[in-house]
Amino acid sequence: MKHPYSDIAHCDATAFFATSEPTDECEIHAQARVTVAALQQTLHALTDSGIENAVPMALLLYVQSKELQTLQYFFPIITQLRGQRRQRWLHWFAQLLIHTPIDIAFIRNDRHPAPLALRCMVVGQLVSCFVDRPDVLAAFVTTAPSFWLCADERSYQRVGGIGGGCYVDTEHRILLIADRLFEGYRAAIPGVCPLLHELGHMLDGTNRRLRAEVFCRGDFPLMTRAHQSAWRRAKRDEVQQYEQYRTNSAIIGRAPLGHPYVFQTDGEFLAGYWEMFWRNPNAFARTAPELYLALTQYVNHDPRAYTTDYRGYVEGNAAFYARGERAWPRDIRIDESL
């Protein structure tokens, strides 16, 4: 029996294997098929290494086949890549995956280089965000970033992890339980992405390092003065929407796009809106068009071209404000000099 990639990419591998035969084939395209038996071996290797929760079939298909198409479930920009842009994506993906200056480690009892299944999730996300800003990628790798992906909660806490994921600015390191890389990939439309959120914090830390500053400012690396002005001006407008809600305990005009959590600090604002930019760009552009435009100008492309919105954030945040719930304190300090 053949199983087309489009039908199974989002399926949990363990559940899929329970209803398929080892001799079945998973078809990526007409010239690329992988047997279920081979994919089962790949899953067993991941399980033996300590990755035990739901793993999407798309990931196993990539590890077995190395076919770029298998990653488009995670990184839908792949469907839009043509010509030099496609070559640029492939170049950076190979550079960071194989000859990576980035420390991507797997933490269990000891620290080891992360397996391909984890490295491709980190590198693919980085390259997809900045395929049209290779200057940012080049500068990013010079700051010696690291990603420590932990087998479980115990190993996560042992290396200093807090909450559901964190960025440690002093070490320029993202700490995350490895399974959370797949957390939002359990349905046909990808959902939450903790890696994107923490990457937002890491970009803030990258900017601090490149500018040799003492504190993170809630800005992205290698923003031009025009980028920075547009970002801060639009950010100020969004913060004002939140302040109106805080003052009146009611929506005035429109509700903010982001949850009150992101208005606590400049860093949380950057991380929260960065994740929403990639996960629900259509709703973002309708609700906060100037802020959305500022981000498209910075990354030099528009994810609406290939993204179906994840509605969870948008609907959950809208419901919070519609209920008139008490607003959280904020401590955003926007540089008024620009």
N, C-alpha and C positions, 0 to 999 in steps of 0.2 A: 504494500500500500504506500502511496506517495502522500506526503504532507507538505503543501506549499508554504514557503516562508511567511507569506503574508497572513496565513491562518494561525501560525503557531509562535510567531516571534515573541509575543507577550506572555505565553503560557509558562506557568511554573513547571520546571523540568521534571520534578518528582511526580507531579500529578499527570503530566503528559505520558511519562514512561509507564505509569500504571494502566494506561488504556491503549498502549501501542505494543507492537511486536519488535523484537530485536532486528528482524530482517526488514522492517519498514524503512523507507527512505524519506529524508527531509530534503525537499528540493529548494535550493536557493535560486537557481535559474536553470535553464535547459542543460547547461554544461557543468553544473555543480550540484552534486547530491551527496549527502552524508547519511550513513546508516544509523539507525537508532542505537545499535550496539556500540558504535564508536562514540556516540554522544554520551551514552551511559558511562563509558570508561572515563570520559572527561569530567563528568559530574562526580564520579567516585574519587578522582584525584583531588578535586576541589574540596570535597567533604573530608577526605583524609588530612588535608592541610589545615582544616578548622573552619571552613566556610560551610555552614550547616543549614542555613535558612533558604527561603525561596530564591532560586536562580532562574532567570528568564532563559528560555530556549535560544533566543537570539545570541546570547553571550556564548553558549556552548557551541553554536554553529560558527561563530567567529573563531574561537580557539581551535576548532577542528579544521576549518577551511581556509582561514585568513582572507576570506572574500570581503571586500569593503562593503558590499551591499548588506551584509548581515548586521552591520553597525547602524544602519539608517533608522532602526527603531529607537535607538538611544540618541542619535545625532541626526535628526531629519534634514539638516542642511545638506547632507550627502546627496539627497535627491536633486538638489539644485546645482551641484558642482559641474562645471564644464570647463574645458580648455585649460588655460593657465591657472585659473582658480582651483580647479581639481588637482592639478599638479602641485600647487602650493600647499593645499591641504595634505596631500600624500607625503610631500617632502617633510613638513613639520611633524606629522604624525610619526613617520619613520624615525626622524631625528630624535624626537623626545621619547619614543617607545624603545628604541634599540640602543641609541647612543646617548641616552638621557643624562643631562647634567642635573636632573631633578631627582631628589631622594624620595623614591616611592617604596616604602617598606611595609612588610606584613609583621605584625606583632602578635605572638602567641606566648610561648614560654620564653622565647628569645626573639631577637630582631633579625629578619631575613629579607632579602629582596622580594618584593611582591610578585606573585605569579602574573602571567600574561593577562588572565581574566580580570585582574584588578587594575593593572597598569593601563590597559586599553581604555578603561572607563575614565580614569583621571586624564590621560593624555588626549583622548578623543574630545572630552569636554573643553579642555584648554584650547585646542586647535579650532574647534567649532566656533568658540566665542571670538577668536582673534584671527581667523583665516584672512580677513581683510585688513588686519593691523599687524603684519609680521614684525614691525618695529617694536610693538608692545611685547610680543612673544620673545623676541631677542633680548630685550631689556629684562623681562621677567626672569629668564633663566640665569642671568648674571647675579641675581640677588640670593641664590642658593636656597630656593624654597624646598620644603619637604612635606610629604604626606605620609603619615603613619596610620595605617589601616589595621585595626585591632580585631582579633578573632572573636572576642566576647567582651562583656561588660567588665569582667575582672581585669583583663589585660588592658582595657581602655583606662580604667581608673588607676592602674599601676603606673602608667606613663603620664598621668596628670590630666586625663580627660575629665571634663565636667559637662553636665547637661547631655543633650542628644548629639552633640558634636561641637567642636570648638577650634578656634584659631589662636595659637599662642604666639603673640607678636615678638616676644623676646627671642624665640627660637625660629621665627618665620615658618611655623609648622601648623598644618591642619591635622587634628586628631579626630578620627571617625571610626566607629565600628564598621568593619568591612561590609557587612550585610546591608548597611544603610545606603551603599552605592546603588542597590537594586530596589530600594524601598518604593520608589515611585513608578517602577516598571512592572506592574502587576495587572495592568489593564491595557486595552488597545490604545488609549490616549494616556501618555505618560503623565504622572502626577508630581508629587513633592520631590524636591531634589536638594537634600542637605548639602551635597558637595557644592552646588552652585552658590548656596547661601554662604558657606564658609569661604569659598573662593572670593566672594565679594570682600570679605574681611581681609583675605590675603592680598588682594589687589590694593586695598587701602594701606596695608603694611609694606607692599612693594613700592608704592608711591613715597611713603615716608623714607624708605631706604635710598631710593634714587635721588631724593631731594635733600638727603642728609638732615632730616628734621628730627626733633625729639619726640613728637607725638603724631599719631595718626590724625588726619584732618577730615576723613570722610570724602576723599577725592580719589580718582583713578590715576594710574600712572600714565605719563606721557600725554596728558591733556594739553592741548594748545590753550592759549589764553581765551580764544573764542569758545572752545569746548567748555572750559571751566566756568566762564561767565554764563553760558547757556544753562549748564547743569545747576549752578547755584541759584540763578534767577528762578528757574522752574521749580527747584527744590523749595525755595522760599514760598512760592505760591501754594505748594502742597502742604507745607507746614502751617500756613495761614488757614487753610481749610480745616486742619486738625484743631488749631487754636480756637476757631469759631465754634467747633463742636464742643470743645472743652468748656468754653465760656457759657454756652447756651444749653448744653446737654441736649442738643437737638441738631439735626442737619440743616445748615443754612446754605442754600444753593445746591451743593452736592456734597456727598460724603467723600472723605479721603479714600484713595484706592487701598492704601496699606493699613494693616492692623495696628492698633496702638503700640504694640511691641516695637515696631520699627521707628517710632518717634522718640524713643528713649535717648538715643545718642546719634551722632552723625554716622558712626560706624554701622549701627544697626539699620539706619535709613539706607545707606549704600547697599548693604548686604540684602536687605529685604526687597528693595526695588530692583536690584540686579537679578535676583531669582525670578521675580514676577515678569521682568522684561523678557526672559526666555521662556517662561512657562505659560503666561497668559498675555501675549503681546497685543492681541486684538482688543481685549477689554482695557488694557493699559492705554493704548493709543486713543480709544474713545473717551476714557475718563480723565486722563491727564496728558493731553496731546503734546504740550510743550516739554514736559519731562521726558516723554517717550522720544520725541524728536532729538532732544539733547543726547540720549543714549545711542540712538541710531547714528547720529553724526560722529559720536566717539568711536563706536565699533565699525563704522563705515558699511553697515548693511542693516537690512530690516527683516527680523525673524518672522514677521507676518507672512512672508512669502512661502513659508514651508511649515508653519506651526499651527496645530489645532489647539485651542486654549484648553488648559486644565481649569475647570470651573471651581474647584474646591476653595482656593484662596479667595477668589473674587466674591463668591456667594457667601462664604463664611464671614469675610470682613464686612460686606454690605449688611448682613444680618445683625452683626454687632452694633453698628451705628443705628440701624433701623429700630432696634429695641431700646435705644436710648441708654445703653449701659454706661456706667461711669468710666470716664476717660482716664488713661494712665498718665502719670507725670511725664514730662519731657525735659530733656536736657540737650537739645540740639543747639549748636552754636555756629551759625552760618557766618562766614567771613563777609562782612558788609563792605569791605574795601573794593570789591570787584563789582 
